[in-house]
Every structure is written in C-alpha cells, then in structure tokens.
Amino acid sequence: QVQLVESGGGLVQAGGSLRLSCAASGRFFSINGMGWYRQAPGKQRELVAGITSGGSTNYADSAKGRFTISRDNANNTVYLQMNSLKPEDTAVYYCNADIKRGALQWTYWGQGTQVTVSS
C-alpha cells in the first residue's frame, strides 16, 4: 500500500513563511510527477505547484515568486516552501504523486494539511 503523509501546516501571520513536506511510503517502482494542491472553504481544489521527476516545475500565478516546490528523489519527498504568505493562501493543502507500481501508474493523494494565514 502506498501512502503520502504531509506535515508542516499551521497558523502563521501574513508575511510569514511555512514549509510543507510530503513523504511517499510503501511498495512502488518509481514516482513521476508530484504536486501540491489546495482547497479553500467553498472553493474547488486548485493546483499550486508541480514538479516532474527531472525537476521541471510549474506554478499557479498566485504562487509565482512566493512559493518554491522541490523534491528529494532519494527520500521520495516533495516540499513546498511558502513565503510572503497572504490570508488568501488559507486552505487545506494536499500533495499528490503519480506513482508507478508494476506496469501501471496511479495517482495518490495525501490527507491534507491545514494552512491558516491571519491578517
């Protein structure tokens, strides 16, 4: 069984920083793309940032210049460094990963971690 376990959420004042981590565990062959999504109350889940196995990244416009996604392939972990946080960044943040098990690739999701930014 494959699991994605997130950590690093919390309460921070506007302008502050947080670093989210997401580690994949279980039995699998490889991890391809990894990413971070968020969902605010009453809104749809949206992509924040993604990173390929080769390290190419993409960001939502709202995250550009403030957030940095990175990954540690040796430890099957993806990170999201969030700086200059704003109240509108408040949401549950989810990591996801495209994981190859045998001949098939599956998309897995973490349980979510709450990020709250106070004004």
Contacts in CASP RR format, 6 or more apart in sequence:
PFRMAT RR
TARGET T0000
AUTHOR 0000-0000-0000
METHOD contacts of the structure
MODEL  1
QVQLVESGGGLVQAGGSLRLSCAASGRFFSINGMGWYRQAPGKQRELVAG
ITSGGSTNYADSAKGRFTISRDNANNTVYLQMNSLKPEDTAVYYCNADIK
RGALQWTYWGQGTQVTVSS
1 26 0 8 1.000
1 27 0 8 1.000
2 24 0 8 1.000
2 25 0 8 1.000
2 26 0 8 1.000
2 27 0 8 1.000
2 28 0 8 1.000
2 99 0 8 1.000
2 101 0 8 1.000
2 106 0 8 1.000
2 108 0 8 1.000
3 24 0 8 1.000
3 25 0 8 1.000
3 26 0 8 1.000
3 108 0 8 1.000
3 110 0 8 1.000
4 22 0 8 1.000
4 23 0 8 1.000
4 24 0 8 1.000
4 95 0 8 1.000
4 96 0 8 1.000
4 97 0 8 1.000
4 108 0 8 1.000
4 109 0 8 1.000
4 110 0 8 1.000
4 111 0 8 1.000
5 22 0 8 1.000
5 23 0 8 1.000
5 25 0 8 1.000
5 110 0 8 1.000
5 111 0 8 1.000
6 20 0 8 1.000
6 21 0 8 1.000
6 22 0 8 1.000
6 93 0 8 1.000
6 94 0 8 1.000
6 95 0 8 1.000
6 110 0 8 1.000
6 111 0 8 1.000
6 112 0 8 1.000
6 113 0 8 1.000
7 20 0 8 1.000
7 21 0 8 1.000
7 22 0 8 1.000
7 113 0 8 1.000
8 18 0 8 1.000
8 19 0 8 1.000
8 20 0 8 1.000
8 21 0 8 1.000
8 113 0 8 1.000
9 18 0 8 1.000
9 20 0 8 1.000
9 93 0 8 1.000
9 113 0 8 1.000
9 114 0 8 1.000
9 115 0 8 1.000
10 18 0 8 1.000
10 113 0 8 1.000
10 114 0 8 1.000
10 115 0 8 1.000
10 116 0 8 1.000
11 116 0 8 1.000
11 117 0 8 1.000
11 118 0 8 1.000
12 18 0 8 1.000
12 85 0 8 1.000
12 115 0 8 1.000
12 116 0 8 1.000
12 117 0 8 1.000
12 118 0 8 1.000
13 117 0 8 1.000
13 118 0 8 1.000
14 85 0 8 1.000
14 86 0 8 1.000
14 87 0 8 1.000
14 117 0 8 1.000
14 118 0 8 1.000
14 119 0 8 1.000
15 83 0 8 1.000
15 84 0 8 1.000
15 85 0 8 1.000
15 86 0 8 1.000
15 117 0 8 1.000
16 83 0 8 1.000
16 84 0 8 1.000
16 85 0 8 1.000
16 117 0 8 1.000
17 81 0 8 1.000
17 82 0 8 1.000
17 83 0 8 1.000
17 84 0 8 1.000
17 85 0 8 1.000
18 82 0 8 1.000
18 85 0 8 1.000
18 115 0 8 1.000
19 79 0 8 1.000
19 80 0 8 1.000
19 81 0 8 1.000
19 82 0 8 1.000
20 36 0 8 1.000
20 79 0 8 1.000
20 80 0 8 1.000
20 82 0 8 1.000
20 93 0 8 1.000
20 95 0 8 1.000
20 113 0 8 1.000
20 115 0 8 1.000
21 77 0 8 1.000
21 78 0 8 1.000
21 79 0 8 1.000
22 34 0 8 1.000
22 36 0 8 1.000
22 77 0 8 1.000
22 78 0 8 1.000
22 79 0 8 1.000
22 95 0 8 1.000
22 97 0 8 1.000
22 110 0 8 1.000
23 75 0 8 1.000
23 76 0 8 1.000
23 77 0 8 1.000
24 31 0 8 1.000
24 76 0 8 1.000
24 77 0 8 1.000
24 97 0 8 1.000
24 99 0 8 1.000
24 108 0 8 1.000
25 76 0 8 1.000
27 101 0 8 1.000
28 99 0 8 1.000
28 100 0 8 1.000
28 101 0 8 1.000
29 100 0 8 1.000
29 101 0 8 1.000
29 102 0 8 1.000
30 53 0 8 1.000
30 99 0 8 1.000
30 100 0 8 1.000
31 53 0 8 1.000
31 73 0 8 1.000
31 76 0 8 1.000
31 97 0 8 1.000
31 98 0 8 1.000
31 99 0 8 1.000
31 100 0 8 1.000
32 52 0 8 1.000
32 53 0 8 1.000
32 97 0 8 1.000
32 98 0 8 1.000
32 99 0 8 1.000
32 100 0 8 1.000
32 105 0 8 1.000
33 50 0 8 1.000
33 51 0 8 1.000
33 52 0 8 1.000
33 53 0 8 1.000
33 97 0 8 1.000
33 98 0 8 1.000
34 50 0 8 1.000
34 51 0 8 1.000
34 71 0 8 1.000
34 78 0 8 1.000
34 95 0 8 1.000
34 96 0 8 1.000
34 97 0 8 1.000
34 98 0 8 1.000
35 47 0 8 1.000
35 48 0 8 1.000
35 49 0 8 1.000
35 50 0 8 1.000
35 51 0 8 1.000
35 69 0 8 1.000
35 78 0 8 1.000
35 95 0 8 1.000
35 96 0 8 1.000
35 97 0 8 1.000
36 47 0 8 1.000
36 48 0 8 1.000
36 49 0 8 1.000
36 50 0 8 1.000
36 69 0 8 1.000
36 78 0 8 1.000
36 80 0 8 1.000
36 93 0 8 1.000
36 94 0 8 1.000
36 95 0 8 1.000
36 96 0 8 1.000
37 45 0 8 1.000
37 46 0 8 1.000
37 47 0 8 1.000
37 48 0 8 1.000
37 93 0 8 1.000
37 94 0 8 1.000
37 95 0 8 1.000
37 96 0 8 1.000
38 45 0 8 1.000
38 46 0 8 1.000
38 48 0 8 1.000
38 89 0 8 1.000
38 91 0 8 1.000
38 92 0 8 1.000
38 93 0 8 1.000
38 94 0 8 1.000
38 115 0 8 1.000
39 45 0 8 1.000
39 46 0 8 1.000
39 91 0 8 1.000
39 92 0 8 1.000
39 94 0 8 1.000
40 88 0 8 1.000
40 90 0 8 1.000
40 91 0 8 1.000
40 92 0 8 1.000
43 91 0 8 1.000
45 94 0 8 1.000
46 60 0 8 1.000
47 60 0 8 1.000
48 59 0 8 1.000
48 60 0 8 1.000
48 62 0 8 1.000
48 63 0 8 1.000
48 67 0 8 1.000
48 69 0 8 1.000
48 80 0 8 1.000
48 93 0 8 1.000
49 57 0 8 1.000
49 58 0 8 1.000
49 59 0 8 1.000
49 60 0 8 1.000
49 63 0 8 1.000
49 67 0 8 1.000
49 68 0 8 1.000
49 69 0 8 1.000
49 80 0 8 1.000
50 57 0 8 1.000
50 58 0 8 1.000
50 59 0 8 1.000
50 69 0 8 1.000
51 57 0 8 1.000
51 58 0 8 1.000
51 69 0 8 1.000
51 70 0 8 1.000
51 71 0 8 1.000
51 78 0 8 1.000
53 73 0 8 1.000
55 71 0 8 1.000
57 69 0 8 1.000
59 65 0 8 1.000
59 67 0 8 1.000
59 69 0 8 1.000
62 88 0 8 1.000
62 89 0 8 1.000
66 82 0 8 1.000
66 83 0 8 1.000
66 84 0 8 1.000
66 85 0 8 1.000
67 80 0 8 1.000
67 81 0 8 1.000
67 82 0 8 1.000
67 83 0 8 1.000
68 80 0 8 1.000
68 81 0 8 1.000
68 83 0 8 1.000
69 78 0 8 1.000
69 79 0 8 1.000
69 80 0 8 1.000
69 81 0 8 1.000
70 78 0 8 1.000
70 79 0 8 1.000
70 81 0 8 1.000
71 77 0 8 1.000
71 78 0 8 1.000
71 79 0 8 1.000
72 78 0 8 1.000
72 79 0 8 1.000
78 95 0 8 1.000
78 97 0 8 1.000
80 93 0 8 1.000
80 95 0 8 1.000
82 89 0 8 1.000
82 115 0 8 1.000
85 115 0 8 1.000
85 117 0 8 1.000
86 117 0 8 1.000
87 117 0 8 1.000
87 118 0 8 1.000
87 119 0 8 1.000
88 117 0 8 1.000
89 115 0 8 1.000
89 117 0 8 1.000
90 115 0 8 1.000
90 116 0 8 1.000
90 117 0 8 1.000
91 115 0 8 1.000
92 112 0 8 1.000
92 113 0 8 1.000
92 114 0 8 1.000
92 115 0 8 1.000
93 112 0 8 1.000
93 113 0 8 1.000
93 114 0 8 1.000
93 115 0 8 1.000
94 109 0 8 1.000
94 110 0 8 1.000
94 111 0 8 1.000
94 112 0 8 1.000
94 113 0 8 1.000
95 109 0 8 1.000
95 110 0 8 1.000
95 112 0 8 1.000
96 107 0 8 1.000
96 108 0 8 1.000
96 109 0 8 1.000
96 110 0 8 1.000
97 107 0 8 1.000
97 108 0 8 1.000
98 105 0 8 1.000
98 106 0 8 1.000
98 107 0 8 1.000
99 105 0 8 1.000
99 106 0 8 1.000
99 107 0 8 1.000
99 108 0 8 1.000
100 106 0 8 1.000
END
